[in-house]
Amino acid sequence: MIYKRRVGIPVTFSRRRFVTGVAASGAWLGLGFPGAARSARAAVPELRGQQFDLDIGYKEVNFTGRTRLATAVNGTVPAPILRWREGDTVTLRVSNYLAHDSSIHWHGLILDSDMDGVPGISFDGIKPGQTFTYRFDVRQSGTYWYHSHSDFQEQTGLYGAIVIEPSGPDPVAYDRDYVVILSDWSDEEPERIYARLKKQSDYYNFRERTAADLWRDIQRKGFAETKSERAMWNQMRMSDRDLSDVTGYTYTYLMNGATPDDGWLGLFERGEKVRLRFVNASAMTIYDIRIPGLKMKVVAADGQNIEPVSVDEFRIAVAETYDVIVEPSDDSAYTIFAQSIDRTGYARGILSPDANWSAEVPPLDPPAILEHRDMGMGGMDHSQHDMAQLQKPATVDHSQHDMAQLQKPAPMDHSQHDMSGMPQMELKGGSAAPGPAGYGSTVPITHVSAEYGPQVDMRATTPQDGLSDPGIGLRDHKRLYGRRVLTYADIRNLERTRDARDPGREIELHLTGNMSRYMWSINGTRFADADPVKLKYGERVRVRLVNDTMMTHPIHLHGMWSELETGEPDYIPRKHTVIVQPGSKISYLVSADARGGWAYHCHLLYHMPGMFRHVVVS
């Protein structure tokens, strides 16, 4: 299956094929980097200044006891940390020494569209043996990251962190500063992972229900209730343990390139305040982070300063960043513990005043089980409903369809389409003031009903508010363990809201999918068949997302901020990536202040081929 390579999303292309190409073309491409893989505890290299030369090439690495080929920048995985200063103009000359096209996207940065780094939308990509020069003004400060937007290169190592120092005084006080890059590595080729998911979506899930689980449920709930619940899940052909598509069965979870066995090491001295800049650069892994024995003061979200929030634990989705301040005691070492959402593994680091000290690694929390609320059915009486009929679309005869054709992009002319011509409806009653998920407002809504058909296997009938939900697997942690968990409702921007206008219209988008066929879409339409989302330059819009699936989706809008509606209109937090919980809804405001074409997509790499849109601001 081949997808729109031109728009920076994955295509099937075996690494074995391009390794063969390396041998044939290495003489003129100068491919690869010499030397062994970086030591597990060696610091990630840093580059500072305004002029940078970044070389993308192949690199042999060994994270599992077996040597594999990675995609590296300047010979390292993760790529070098780039440190800039707000107000500077940076120039980055990126040379591609791979045997196929590459690119770099500057995630979360506000810049001109032609510098955004998405092939087919921002530019044509970087051809083998060629150099592309990125040049832009640095208009913000904080913690961000960069990664490839070509093929599956992000999964194979092309990711790195960006730290931008503020032009004025930093509102956050600290003595020591560490970047903590989380990622996931597999010895399998990413094309093979994707092919397996397409054939069997639960291929990597080894936590399905067993006979022992059935007996325990009968003892706890009784035979009738257990039978009813099992029948419901069987009718829907879904699993209540489907938390991650790709698990620790194939993934090794990394922290700054160090495996859990080695652990990354960060040293500190007595009395220091330590700033930890967490970046989730994974392809598919959502992490839950805690440091046993230490409170974390969250001071920034997605690079933006927030009013400090003291927590014991927080969830960081793929592509999000969080900065925290910790004040460790010099008589102890501490474990930075990042467990995957499905509890099949973890990444870890050590904060210590002494390089010879270690710290105990806590056990993984029990895996969570999906509930009615994660199907968008919370608060309903389901006793009279046929669950199969409630959640599944009307029967469609697909016998005449060629599924291979359904997966291929059809050439489309989008030039005549205009989102403003779509059906609109007026919401009556309520207040025009922004509220949770935008409900109760009176502005027009641009809404396209999520379609049924091969792309959709369920709908959220009563989606829950995702703003104050810490997420599946974290909801009872205060009661069970005494751990306070961060939620989006806790985040309040440190600066006043820049654009205080009410939105002129709302756009409602449903995140949809067919899990058994591993097809992802928006409003029931995969990217290859979708029209662009058109915004008028200067307008203020509310984007309302409804997650009709039982997966957690981190949604990223390029080029513009997503301003969460938290009930604090004067201090709305700005994010570049927003978690949409299973069966939930969430809304944010967007000021369309960046002309050009922009990508908009789920940041789970293997969801991106379908759950993707082209946004045009004109």
C-alpha positions in Angstrom: 0.0 0.0 0.0 1.3 3.4 -0.9 0.0 6.6 0.6 0.5 10.2 -0.3 4.2 10.4 0.0 4.1 14.0 -1.3 2.4 15.2 2.0 5.0 13.8 4.4 3.2 10.7 5.6 4.4 7.1 5.5 4.9 5.0 2.4 5.8 1.3 2.4 9.5 1.2 1.7 11.7 -1.5 3.1 14.9 -0.5 4.9 16.5 -3.5 3.2 15.8 -1.9 -0.1 17.4 1.4 0.7 20.4 -0.3 2.4 20.9 -2.0 -1.0 20.7 1.5 -2.5 23.4 2.7 0.0 25.8 0.1 -1.4 25.1 1.2 -4.9 25.2 4.9 -4.4 27.4 5.4 -1.3 30.3 6.6 -3.3 28.6 9.8 -4.4 26.2 10.2 -1.5 28.9 9.7 1.2 26.3 7.9 3.2 26.5 6.8 6.8 28.4 7.9 9.9 31.5 6.2 11.2 32.0 4.8 14.6 30.0 2.7 17.1 26.7 3.7 18.7 26.8 6.3 21.4 27.4 5.1 24.9 24.1 4.5 26.8 24.8 7.1 29.4 26.6 9.6 27.3 24.9 13.0 27.2 22.9 13.9 24.1 25.1 16.4 22.2 24.1 20.0 22.0 24.5 22.7 19.3 24.2 26.4 20.1 24.2 29.5 18.0 22.4 30.8 14.8 24.1 28.8 12.1 23.7 25.0 12.0 24.7 22.1 9.6 22.6 19.0 10.1 23.4 15.8 8.2 20.8 13.1 7.9 22.3 9.6 7.4 22.4 6.0 8.5 23.8 4.8 11.8 24.3 1.4 13.3 22.8 1.2 16.8 22.4 -1.5 19.4 19.6 -1.0 22.0 18.6 -4.7 22.4 21.8 -6.7 21.9 21.3 -6.8 18.1 22.8 -4.3 15.7 20.3 -2.4 13.6 20.2 0.5 11.2 18.9 3.9 12.5 18.3 7.2 10.9 20.6 9.7 12.6 21.3 13.4 12.6 25.0 14.2 12.8 25.6 10.6 13.7 23.5 10.5 16.9 20.2 9.1 18.1 18.5 11.1 19.5 19.6 14.0 17.2 21.5 16.9 18.8 19.7 19.2 21.1 19.4 22.6 19.4 19.7 25.7 21.7 18.5 29.0 20.3 17.6 32.4 21.7 14.3 34.2 21.2 14.6 37.0 18.7 17.5 35.5 16.7 17.3 34.4 13.1 18.5 30.8 12.7 19.8 29.2 9.6 19.9 25.4 9.3 21.5 23.7 6.4 20.1 20.2 6.3 21.8 17.7 4.0 20.2 14.4 3.1 22.7 11.4 2.9 19.9 8.8 2.8 19.0 6.9 -0.4 15.5 8.5 -0.4 13.8 11.7 0.4 13.8 13.2 3.9 12.7 16.3 5.7 12.7 18.0 9.1 9.6 19.6 10.7 10.1 22.1 13.6 7.4 20.9 15.9 5.5 23.7 17.7 7.4 26.6 16.1 5.5 29.6 14.8 7.1 30.3 11.4 6.3 30.7 7.7 4.6 27.8 6.0 7.5 27.2 3.5 9.8 26.6 6.4 7.5 24.1 8.2 9.1 21.0 6.7 6.2 18.9 5.5 6.7 17.5 2.0 3.8 18.2 -0.4 2.4 21.0 1.8 5.4 23.1 2.9 8.0 22.1 0.3 9.0 19.2 -1.9 11.2 17.5 0.6 15.0 17.0 0.5 16.2 14.7 -2.2 19.1 12.3 -1.7 22.4 14.1 -1.9 20.8 17.5 -1.7 20.8 20.2 1.0 17.8 22.4 2.0 18.3 25.6 3.9 15.8 26.5 6.6 15.9 30.1 7.7 13.4 31.8 10.1 13.0 34.2 13.0 12.7 32.6 16.4 9.5 34.2 17.8 9.1 32.2 21.0 10.9 30.6 23.9 10.5 27.2 25.6 10.9 23.5 24.9 10.1 22.1 21.5 11.4 19.4 19.2 12.1 18.5 15.6 11.6 15.3 13.6 11.2 13.9 10.1 7.9 14.2 8.3 8.9 11.7 5.6 8.1 8.0 5.6 8.7 6.3 9.0 12.0 8.0 9.7 10.7 9.3 13.0 10.4 5.7 14.2 13.9 4.9 13.2 15.6 7.7 15.1 15.2 11.1 13.3 14.1 13.2 16.3 15.7 15.8 18.6 14.9 18.5 21.1 14.9 22.3 20.8 15.4 24.7 23.7 14.8 28.4 23.1 16.0 30.8 25.8 13.8 33.8 26.4 14.9 37.2 25.2 14.1 38.7 28.6 14.2 37.4 32.2 13.0 33.8 32.6 10.0 33.6 35.0 11.2 30.1 36.0 14.0 30.0 38.5 16.4 27.0 38.4 20.0 26.0 38.9 20.4 23.1 36.5 18.7 22.3 33.2 18.2 18.8 31.6 16.3 17.8 28.5 14.6 14.4 28.8 13.8 12.9 25.5 11.4 9.9 25.5 11.1 7.6 22.5 10.4 4.0 21.5 12.7 1.8 19.5 11.9 -1.5 17.6 14.4 -3.8 16.0 11.6 -4.5 13.5 11.4 -2.4 10.4 8.5 0.1 10.8 7.0 -1.0 7.5 6.8 -4.5 9.0 5.1 -3.2 12.1 2.5 -1.3 10.0 1.9 -4.2 7.7 1.2 -6.4 10.8 -1.2 -3.9 12.2 -3.1 -3.8 8.9 -3.4 -7.6 8.9 -4.2 -7.9 12.6 -4.7 -4.8 14.6 -4.1 -6.5 18.0 -1.0 -8.3 16.8 1.2 -6.7 19.6 -1.4 -6.9 22.4 -0.7 -9.9 24.7 -3.0 -8.7 27.4 -6.3 -10.0 26.1 -8.9 -11.6 28.4 -8.2 -15.1 29.5 -10.2 -17.9 31.2 -8.6 -16.9 34.5 -9.9 -13.4 34.0 -13.4 -14.8 33.3 -13.5 -16.7 36.5 -12.3 -13.7 38.5 -15.0 -11.6 37.0 -17.7 -14.2 37.8 -16.6 -14.3 41.4 -16.6 -10.5 41.7 -19.6 -9.5 39.5 -21.7 -12.6 39.3 -22.4 -14.8 36.2 -25.2 -12.7 34.7 -23.3 -9.4 34.7 -20.1 -11.0 33.5 -21.9 -12.7 30.7 -23.6 -9.5 29.6 -20.4 -7.6 29.6 -18.6 -10.3 27.6 -21.4 -10.4 25.1 -21.3 -6.7 24.6 -17.6 -6.7 23.8 -17.9 -9.7 21.6 -20.8 -8.2 19.7 -18.8 -5.1 19.0 -15.7 -7.1 18.1 -13.6 -4.9 20.4 -11.3 -5.4 23.3 -11.5 -3.7 26.6 -7.7 -3.9 26.9 -6.9 -2.2 23.6 -4.8 0.7 25.0 -1.9 0.7 22.6 -1.4 -0.5 19.0 2.3 -1.2 19.5 3.5 -2.4 22.8 6.6 -3.5 24.8 6.5 -6.8 22.9 8.5 -5.1 20.1 9.4 -1.7 21.7 12.3 -0.8 23.8 11.5 2.4 25.7 14.3 5.0 25.7 15.2 8.0 27.8 17.8 10.2 26.1 18.8 7.2 24.0 19.4 5.0 27.1 17.6 1.7 27.6 15.8 0.8 30.9 18.6 -1.5 31.8 21.2 1.3 31.5 19.1 4.3 32.6 20.0 7.9 31.8 21.9 9.7 34.5 21.4 13.4 35.5 23.6 14.7 38.3 22.8 17.6 40.7 24.4 19.3 43.7 23.1 20.1 47.1 20.3 22.7 47.2 19.8 22.9 43.4 16.5 23.4 41.7 16.6 21.1 38.6 14.6 21.9 35.5 13.6 18.8 33.5 12.3 19.5 30.0 10.3 16.4 29.0 9.8 15.8 25.3 7.8 12.8 24.0 9.5 12.0 20.7 7.9 8.6 20.4 6.3 7.2 17.3 3.4 5.5 19.2 3.9 5.6 23.0 2.1 7.7 25.5 3.9 7.9 28.8 2.9 8.4 32.4 5.7 10.1 34.4 6.5 10.3 38.0 9.6 10.6 40.2 9.0 8.6 43.4 9.9 10.7 46.5 9.7 14.0 44.6 7.0 16.5 43.9 7.1 18.0 40.4 6.2 21.6 39.8 4.9 21.8 36.2 6.0 25.3 34.9 5.5 24.9 31.1 3.3 23.0 28.7 4.2 22.7 25.0 6.8 25.4 25.5 4.5 27.9 27.0 4.9 29.2 30.6 2.0 28.3 32.9 1.1 29.1 36.5 3.1 26.4 38.4 1.1 23.3 39.3 2.5 20.8 41.9 1.7 17.2 40.9 3.0 13.7 41.6 2.4 12.4 38.1 1.5 13.5 34.6 0.7 12.0 31.2 2.6 13.1 28.2 1.2 12.2 24.8 3.3 11.7 21.7 4.6 15.2 20.6 3.8 17.0 23.8 6.4 18.7 26.0 6.3 19.6 29.7 8.8 21.4 31.9 9.0 20.6 35.6 11.0 21.9 38.5 12.2 19.4 41.2 14.2 20.0 44.4 15.9 16.8 45.2 17.7 16.1 48.5 21.4 15.4 48.2 21.2 12.3 50.5 19.3 10.2 47.9 19.1 9.2 44.3 15.7 9.3 42.5 14.2 7.3 39.6 12.6 9.2 36.7 10.0 6.6 35.8 8.1 6.8 32.5 5.7 3.9 32.1 3.8 3.3 28.9 0.1 3.8 28.9 -0.5 0.1 28.4 2.0 -0.8 31.2 4.0 -3.1 29.0 7.3 -1.4 29.7 9.0 1.8 30.8 11.9 4.2 30.2 13.9 5.4 33.2 16.5 7.8 34.3 18.3 8.6 37.6 18.7 11.9 39.3 21.6 11.6 41.7 24.2 13.7 43.6 26.7 10.9 43.0 27.3 9.0 39.7 27.8 5.8 41.7 24.4 5.8 43.3 21.4 4.1 42.0 17.7 4.2 42.8 15.0 1.6 43.1 12.8 1.2 40.1 9.1 1.1 41.1 6.8 -1.7 39.7 4.6 -1.0 36.8 1.0 0.0 37.7 -1.7 -2.5 36.8 -3.0 -2.2 33.2 -6.2 -0.4 32.9 -9.4 -1.8 31.4 -11.6 0.3 29.1 -15.0 1.3 30.4 -18.3 2.6 29.1 -17.0 6.2 29.3 -14.1 5.3 27.0 -16.7 4.3 24.4 -18.5 7.6 24.7 -21.3 6.0 26.7 -20.8 7.4 30.2 -23.8 8.2 32.2 -26.2 6.1 30.1 -28.5 3.3 31.1 -27.4 0.6 28.7 -29.6 -2.2 30.0 -32.2 -1.9 27.3 -29.8 -1.4 24.4 -28.5 -3.9 22.0 -24.9 -2.9 22.3 -24.0 -4.2 18.9 -26.6 -2.0 17.2 -25.8 1.0 19.4 -22.1 1.2 18.6 -21.8 -0.4 15.2 -22.8 1.3 11.9 -25.6 0.1 9.7 -24.8 -3.0 7.7 -22.9 -2.3 4.5 -22.1 -4.8 1.9 -18.5 -4.4 1.1 -18.2 -7.6 -1.0 -17.8 -5.7 -4.2 -15.1 -3.4 -2.9 -11.4 -3.9 -3.5 -9.9 -3.1 -0.1 -6.5 -2.4 -1.7 -8.2 0.3 -3.8 -9.8 1.8 -0.7 -6.3 2.3 0.8 -4.8 4.0 -2.3 -5.2 7.7 -2.8 -7.4 8.7 -5.7 -6.3 11.7 -7.6 -8.6 14.5 -6.6 -9.0 18.2 -7.7 -9.7 20.2 -4.5 -9.5 23.5 -6.1 -13.3 24.0 -6.2 -14.0 23.0 -2.7 -14.7 25.5 0.0 -15.4 24.6 3.7 -17.5 27.7 4.0 -20.1 26.1 1.7 -20.7 23.2 4.0 -24.0 22.8 5.8 -24.2 25.1 8.9 -26.6 25.1 11.8 -27.3 27.6 14.5 -27.2 26.5 18.1 -30.1 28.2 20.0 -29.9 29.3 23.6 -27.0 29.4 26.0 -24.2 31.9 26.2 -21.8 33.0 23.6 -19.0 32.8 26.1 -16.5 30.0 25.5 -17.1 27.0 27.7 -15.9 23.4 28.1 -16.0 21.8 24.7 -17.8 24.8 23.3 -21.3 23.6 24.0 -23.9 26.2 24.8 -22.5 28.9 22.4 -24.5 30.5 19.7 -22.0 30.8 16.9 -22.4 28.9 13.6 -21.0 25.4 13.4 -19.3 24.0 10.4 -20.1 20.3 10.9 -19.9 17.3 8.8 -21.5 14.2 10.3 -19.1 11.3 10.7 -19.8 8.8 8.0 -20.5 5.2 8.3 -18.9 2.7 6.1 -15.6 0.7 6.0 -13.7 3.6 7.8 -15.9 3.6 10.9 -16.8 0.8 13.3 -18.2 2.9 16.3 -19.6 6.2 17.4 -19.5 8.0 20.7 -23.2 8.5 21.6 -22.6 10.6 24.7 -18.9 11.8 24.6 -17.5 12.9 27.9 -15.7 16.1 28.7 -12.0 15.3 28.3 -10.7 18.5 29.9 -10.6 17.3 33.6 -10.0 13.6 32.8 -6.4 12.5 33.6 -7.0 9.6 31.3 -7.5 5.8 31.2 -5.3 4.2 33.9 -4.8 7.4 35.9 -8.3 8.2 37.2 -8.1 6.5 40.6 -4.4 7.3 41.4 -5.2 9.9 44.0 -7.5 7.4 45.9 -5.3 4.3 45.4 -1.8 5.8 45.7 -2.2 9.3 47.0 -0.7 10.6 43.7 -2.1 13.9 42.3 -2.3 13.6 38.5 -2.1 16.6 36.1 -5.1 17.3 33.9 -5.7 19.9 31.2 -8.1 21.7 33.6 -5.1 22.4 35.9 -3.3 24.4 33.2 -3.5 28.2 33.3 -1.3 30.3 31.0 1.1 32.6 32.8 0.5 35.4 30.3 -2.9 36.9 29.5 -4.8 35.6 26.4 -3.5 37.5 23.4 -6.6 37.2 21.2 -9.6 37.8 23.4 -12.2 37.7 20.6 -15.1 35.3 20.6 -14.9 32.8 17.8 -16.9 33.6 14.7 -17.7 30.0 13.9 -17.1 26.5 15.1 -15.7 23.5 13.2 -16.6 20.1 14.6 -14.4 17.1 13.7 -14.9 13.5 14.6 -11.9 11.3 15.1 -13.0 8.0 13.6 -11.6 4.6 12.8 -12.1 0.9 12.1 -9.9 -0.8 14.6 -10.3 -4.4 13.2 -9.1 -3.2 9.8 -6.7 -0.6 11.2 -8.1 2.3 9.3 -8.1 5.8 10.8 -9.9 8.9 9.5 -11.5 12.2 10.4 -15.3 12.4 9.9 -15.2 8.9 8.4 -13.0 10.1 5.5 -9.4 9.1 5.2 -6.9 11.8 4.2 -6.5 10.5 0.6 -10.2 11.3 -0.1 -10.5 14.4 2.1 -11.0 18.1 1.1 -8.8 20.7 2.7 -10.0 22.5 5.8 -10.2 26.2 4.7 -9.7 29.1 7.2 -10.0 32.7 6.4 -6.9 34.7 7.4 -7.5 36.6 10.6 -10.6 34.8 11.8 -11.0 33.3 15.2 -12.5 29.8 15.2 -13.5 27.1 17.7 -12.4 23.6 16.8 -14.4 21.0 18.6 -13.0 17.4 18.5 -15.1 14.4 19.3 -13.2 11.1 19.7 -15.5 8.3 18.3 -12.8 5.7 19.0 -11.5 3.9 22.1 -7.9 5.1 21.5 -6.2 8.2 22.9 -5.3 10.5 20.0 -2.8 13.4 20.3 -3.8 15.9 17.6 -1.3 18.4 16.3 -2.1 21.6 14.3 1.0 23.0 12.5 1.7 26.7 12.3 -0.9 28.0 14.8 -1.7 27.6 18.5 -4.5 25.4 19.8 -5.8 27.4 22.8 -7.6 25.1 25.2 -11.0 26.2 26.5 -10.5 25.6 30.2 -13.0 28.0 31.7 -10.3 30.7 32.2 -10.8 32.9 29.1 -8.2 35.5 30.3 -5.4 32.9 30.7 -6.1 30.3 28.0 -3.3 27.8 27.8 -1.7 27.5 24.3 -0.7 24.1 23.1 0.5 22.6 19.8 -0.6 19.1 20.6 -3.9 18.2 22.3 -4.9 14.8 23.8 -8.4 13.7 22.9 -9.4 11.0 25.4 -11.3 7.9 24.2 -15.0 8.5 23.8 -14.5 12.2 24.8 -14.8 15.7 23.4 -12.6 18.7 23.8 -12.4 22.2 22.2 -9.9 24.9 21.6 -9.7 28.2 19.8 -7.5 29.0 16.9 -6.5 32.4 15.5 -5.9 31.9 11.8 -2.9 34.2 11.7 -0.6 32.2 9.5 -1.2 32.2 5.8 -0.4 29.1 3.7 -0.8 25.4 3.9 -0.5 23.5 7.1 -0.7 19.9 8.3 -3.2 18.8 10.9 -3.1 15.2 12.1 -3.0 12.6 14.8 0.7 12.3 16.0 0.5 8.5 16.4 2.7 7.6 13.5 0.7 4.6 12.2 -2.6 6.6 12.5 -1.3 9.4 10.4 -1.9 8.0 6.9 -5.7 8.4 7.5 -6.2 10.7 10.4 -4.7 13.7 8.6 -6.0 16.9 7.0 -4.5 19.7 5.0 -5.4 23.1 6.4 -5.3 26.2 4.2 -5.3 29.7 5.5 -6.0 32.4 2.9 
